[in-house]
Amino acid sequence: MADTLTISAPADFHVHLRQGTFAELVTKHVREGGFGLAYVMPNLVPPITTTEEALLYKAQLQAIDPVVEYMMTLYLSPELTPQEIRNAKAAGVYGVKSYPRGVTTNSEGGIENYEAYYPVFEAMQEVDMVLNLHGEVPSSSTPGSNTCVLNAEPQFLPHLRKLHAAFPRLRIVLEHATTRAAVECVKALGDTVACSITAHHLALTVDDWAGQSWHFCKPVAKYPDDREALREVIREGHPRFFLGSDSAPHPPGKKSTAAPSSPCAAGVYTSPILLPLTAHLLESFGALDKLEGFVSTHGRAFYKKPAREGEQIVLRRTKSKIQEVWAQGADSVVPFWAGKELNWEILRG
Amino acid sequence: MADTLTISAPADFHVHLRQGTFAELVTKHVREGGFGLAYVMPNLVPPITTTEEALLYKAQLQAIDPVVEYMMTLYLSPELTPQEIRNAKAAGVYGVKSYPRGVTTNSEGGIENYEAYYPVFEAMQEVDMVLNLHGEVPSSSTPGSNTCVLNAEPQFLPHLRKLHAAFPRLRIVLEHATTRAAVECVKALGDTVACSITAHHLALTVDDWAGQSWHFCKPVAKYPDDREALREVIREGHPRFFLGSDSAPHPPGKKSTAAPSSPCAAGVYTSPILLPLTAHLLESFGALDKLEGFVSTHGRAFYKKPAREGEQIVLRRTKSKIQEVWAQGADSVVPFWAGKELNWEILRG
């Protein structure tokens, strides 16, 4: 077994960098985790819905860490126009993120049906922007409906198929897939449809978040067989499946449920340990040789975002314990698997 | 709509009364919740495995509240012999509870396969004791296995069928059923097989415990369609389905997850509000007319435990807010739906 691994230009194609002092804490963790590129989610409060807001947010992130490349996105909402899509493209914004209403953190302004957005998608297809889908339907309280967090993703897939049929040249990413059904659906669609997978969904099943709020995220981790499907498609080296960490920091008090009336925040935080964690996990299921494809080349090819010259990270095989907490000023954040041991660490120059 | 409801002799056929000062707090809640009979689970630390221990525990409970009737059970374990079954029966112990290993609170000593216990079951059938089954198989970490908390109950049902086939006269209760599969299985079996249903599983689905540790229990609440099956069989008034609250108190600190490394305790606590809560829920799905059957006559008929003369509880239709916490000395416990409003309360004489 090799003692070191050199990975070209790791890129995290789905990350939450938050706002204010919390952003100052967590944005630095992109690079700490071995990544030089962050595809940035727009679900701030209020959400990023205009090019101007996206550029302002990008400048704030660059002020925190100017070395990382930030690929910016807009939040799909009724305010978004085809003209704004063209403005966004011209300004270097890469994608538009769609959240079904109410399914995850700060998604209260999410969409309910897609047809109203077809003119926007038409413009996105024309200028070659990417549509990023949070692929879950909202749970239903309608009598007779069986929709809940466990089947919310499979029930979304017909919407994905319909969108791809209507806009076959539109690049679409089904984000943070968690089910065998989603993997099979994306594989069966054309080359313009890809899929991001988080690191934590390669580790967790429903048993891990049952009674363990630190492992609770949306979409929730599903059955063991669903996790196996995610692992299989990575072992296979399928080029349309790549890492998007969905690393989602929350203040620790919001992760440990205090009150019977308030559930904990959804999200698992992996940024500061992302590359060693991903290497550790891929090795655990026999896919270490697919690491560079999964964390760099597949996503970069789909997003048409080549690596910067000479950018690479070296991992060293050594037992390293995951730090329990990262803090700065009044802010702190607890990582996934806090206190556990990984088999890899980043060799720092 | 009637303003009062008179219910004859409510009986809770599955409850956890704990030990020590915690037992002193929670045992009183049986009567506070409107119940005069408690079928007591044996999963103490260490578990109740002998007749002598069961009688001692019963005396401790009677010292706390002598008005309630306590039906005692033994914990199925390798120590249990056919002779001890006969001793237990003679001493008035009613049942034997089987826990699969490691699936819930204090089940580390649970069983792994039933054939070793056939001589014990033979004796139980002969003396007419009841076998209470925690009907879940343990989650598996074997590669290729898809067993997890979501299908642990359906995967247990072949064991139930096999036990019933081997011991057709043995009275068996499948405890706290949570799935349509379990309801259909029990309906299809003979008159010696019954099923308890908790109040909280009539309210919750998987969405309610996702990120909400206060709603986390074992078995976990399942899909909306599973909850609907529980509601349907109660609306139908099926005589082999009755209330067993599985009311399971834990110190509040063990319910709100504090540490990333330790999941919260499994259990929902309903004892002090049990009858008003059950009335509220049954009314919400059109089964209020089945309340007495569900909370009293069905279970009493199956257990051959008639009501004591004149024992009845009157419920009054009025909005009543659920107390946030019950405390005594250093102990406290937070009920299900703390702070929420019920449509019924007990009329106290």
Boltz contact constraints between the chains, C-beta under 6 A:
constraints:
  - contact:
      token1: [A, 139]
      token2: [B, 207]
      max_distance: 6.0
  - contact:
      token1: [A, 146]
      token2: [B, 223]
      max_distance: 6.0
  - contact:
      token1: [A, 146]
      token2: [B, 224]
      max_distance: 6.0
  - contact:
      token1: [A, 146]
      token2: [B, 225]
      max_distance: 6.0
  - contact:
      token1: [A, 148]
      token2: [B, 205]
      max_distance: 6.0
  - contact:
      token1: [A, 148]
      token2: [B, 206]
      max_distance: 6.0
  - contact:
      token1: [A, 148]
      token2: [B, 207]
      max_distance: 6.0
  - contact:
      token1: [A, 148]
      token2: [B, 223]
      max_distance: 6.0
  - contact:
      token1: [A, 148]
      token2: [B, 224]
      max_distance: 6.0
  - contact:
      token1: [A, 149]
      token2: [B, 206]
      max_distance: 6.0
  - contact:
      token1: [A, 149]
      token2: [B, 207]
      max_distance: 6.0
  - contact:
      token1: [A, 149]
      token2: [B, 210]
      max_distance: 6.0
  - contact:
      token1: [A, 150]
      token2: [B, 206]
      max_distance: 6.0
  - contact:
      token1: [A, 205]
      token2: [B, 148]
      max_distance: 6.0
  - contact:
      token1: [A, 206]
      token2: [B, 148]
      max_distance: 6.0
  - contact:
      token1: [A, 206]
      token2: [B, 149]
      max_distance: 6.0
  - contact:
      token1: [A, 206]
      token2: [B, 150]
      max_distance: 6.0
  - contact:
      token1: [A, 207]
      token2: [B, 139]
      max_distance: 6.0
  - contact:
      token1: [A, 207]
      token2: [B, 148]
      max_distance: 6.0
  - contact:
      token1: [A, 207]
      token2: [B, 149]
      max_distance: 6.0
  - contact:
      token1: [A, 210]
      token2: [B, 149]
      max_distance: 6.0
  - contact:
      token1: [A, 210]
      token2: [B, 220]
      max_distance: 6.0
  - contact:
      token1: [A, 211]
      token2: [B, 213]
      max_distance: 6.0
  - contact:
      token1: [A, 211]
      token2: [B, 216]
      max_distance: 6.0
  - contact:
      token1: [A, 211]
      token2: [B, 263]
      max_distance: 6.0
  - contact:
      token1: [A, 211]
      token2: [B, 264]
      max_distance: 6.0
  - contact:
      token1: [A, 211]
      token2: [B, 266]
      max_distance: 6.0
  - contact:
      token1: [A, 212]
      token2: [B, 263]
      max_distance: 6.0
  - contact:
      token1: [A, 213]
      token2: [B, 211]
      max_distance: 6.0
  - contact:
      token1: [A, 213]
      token2: [B, 213]
      max_distance: 6.0
  - contact:
      token1: [A, 213]
      token2: [B, 257]
      max_distance: 6.0
  - contact:
      token1: [A, 214]
      token2: [B, 260]
      max_distance: 6.0
  - contact:
      token1: [A, 216]
      token2: [B, 211]
      max_distance: 6.0
  - contact:
      token1: [A, 220]
      token2: [B, 210]
      max_distance: 6.0
  - contact:
      token1: [A, 223]
      token2: [B, 146]
      max_distance: 6.0
  - contact:
      token1: [A, 223]
      token2: [B, 148]
      max_distance: 6.0
  - contact:
      token1: [A, 224]
      token2: [B, 146]
      max_distance: 6.0
  - contact:
      token1: [A, 224]
      token2: [B, 148]
      max_distance: 6.0
  - contact:
      token1: [A, 225]
      token2: [B, 146]
      max_distance: 6.0
  - contact:
      token1: [A, 256]
      token2: [B, 257]
      max_distance: 6.0
  - contact:
      token1: [A, 256]
      token2: [B, 258]
      max_distance: 6.0
  - contact:
      token1: [A, 257]
      token2: [B, 213]
      max_distance: 6.0
  - contact:
      token1: [A, 257]
      token2: [B, 256]
      max_distance: 6.0
  - contact:
      token1: [A, 258]
      token2: [B, 256]
      max_distance: 6.0
  - contact:
      token1: [A, 260]
      token2: [B, 214]
      max_distance: 6.0
  - contact:
      token1: [A, 260]
      token2: [B, 334]
      max_distance: 6.0
  - contact:
      token1: [A, 260]
      token2: [B, 338]
      max_distance: 6.0
  - contact:
      token1: [A, 263]
      token2: [B, 211]
      max_distance: 6.0
  - contact:
      token1: [A, 263]
      token2: [B, 212]
      max_distance: 6.0
  - contact:
      token1: [A, 264]
      token2: [B, 211]
      max_distance: 6.0
  - contact:
      token1: [A, 266]
      token2: [B, 211]
      max_distance: 6.0
  - contact:
      token1: [A, 334]
      token2: [B, 260]
      max_distance: 6.0
  - contact:
      token1: [A, 338]
      token2: [B, 260]
      max_distance: 6.0
